[in-house]
């Protein structure tokens, strides 16, 4: 995290929230048919902060465990995906912080509508860190739909609509985020791609005065081989 500066000139040490995450994930699957492959998956991980105690005096080093059951599937060559569900829990070094725990659901569905157009549906659950006093973190549930279309041989267009719900544990705070992104990739050569994008985001919070709207324009150059 990069340190910030308030409008009054005071610095905010956001870098004290830097952390390193290490984990191990194991998956056991069995192919019933060429299109159906159920699996069981377990992930264990740790998060260690550069500064074990945050600005509010909470020790936020933690360990986490996630267990899930799911399956990959291929209904046809134009419809493939994966879905899984389970339970995740994070336990923090500070006994004052409750465990961050809840059911998780992850899914993706890729529909190749035409040889030039792909539609991707996604659902995801994340356990996020926070520096809010008394809050263990937030459980984020995200749903999105993304459309990609090759308009020309060297011009790809894309659009993404996203909804996200953040529910914090330990304090009474809920956030809802809506965003839409439009992007274009223009290939100058096979190795050089110019990308332009526009993203509009709206956040609605249960805390009065915390709502915001953001508009982000990006222009970039990607080198690939």
Order of alpha helices (4+ residues) and beta strands (2+ residues): beta-beta-beta-beta-beta-beta-beta-beta-beta-beta-beta-beta-beta
